[in-house]
Amino acid sequence: MSLHHTMWARSAGTEQDANFMTQISDIIDDLVVASHILASEGVCDAFGHVSARHPDNPNHFVMARARAPELVEHDDMMVFTHDGAPVGGDDRKPFLERFIHGSLYAARPDVQSVVHSHSRSVIPFSVTPGSMRPIVHSCGVLGKDIPVWDAQDSFGDTNLLISSQEMGHDFAGVVAEGRCALMRGHGSTVIGSSIREAVYSAVYLEVNAQLQITAQSLGPVKFLTDGEIDLIQSRLADGKPGEGYDRAWEYWARRTD
């Protein structure tokens, strides 16, 4: 049963209904493109996922069924409540770690999109004492603090996957008011005020990891200052159409072709 035949079954007889159908269509389009971009840019391989808050119900979110991001299509989209339950009787296989997404949406009303991935250059920073911090202007979106969530701290030995609401809530507490968090021996998750911002952050988290590893091999690193990070984030947030997140999105979307 596809998303279009479950959650979007509402009349189109009013302007409000027509606007809703446009919104959800745009979100589905962007989630498909986002999945392909994340695969193309090496952030996701066969695993990883991107979601968006539902435009008509803030207590729901939209995410594809369990499928490799490069293969995601429009009809793969599903709707979930914040506790990870599929909506509308959809019985297709969901991503196990949908609890990451639901918990962040529940904890942060400002979050409109979430990306979870296992990008490889990020992993070393989740298992070593050295912390990651923005090193180049395009990575200022990541924020001043990039914490590491360790499942061992609260749950002992696990398979390191966030497979329950309890684990999701614990992880959301580590993200707190930040932009992203690493996950020991697992991967990372970023949030955004839009799908395009979340994808931008996910790509540049991997870029920052690569650059930081290289820079640290040469000597002490001069990271971005807090003030620089604030100014960079402000510029990105105020970007006009075609700037910032949109410009990167258009470039990456073309590369997926």
Secondary structure, 3 states (H helix, E strand, C coil): CCHHHCCCCCCCCCHHHHHHHHHHHHHHHHHHHHHHHHHHCCCCCCCCEEEEECCCCCCEEEEECCCCHHHCCHHHEEEEECCCCECCCCCCCCCCCHHHHHHHHHHCCCCCEEEEECCHHHHHHHCCCCCCCCCCHHHHHHCCCCCEECHHHHHCCCCCCCCCHHHHHHHHHHHCCCCEEEECCCEEEEEECCHHHHHHHHHHHHHHHHHHHHHHCCCCCCCCCHHHHHHHHHHHHCCCCCCHHHHHHHHHHHHHC
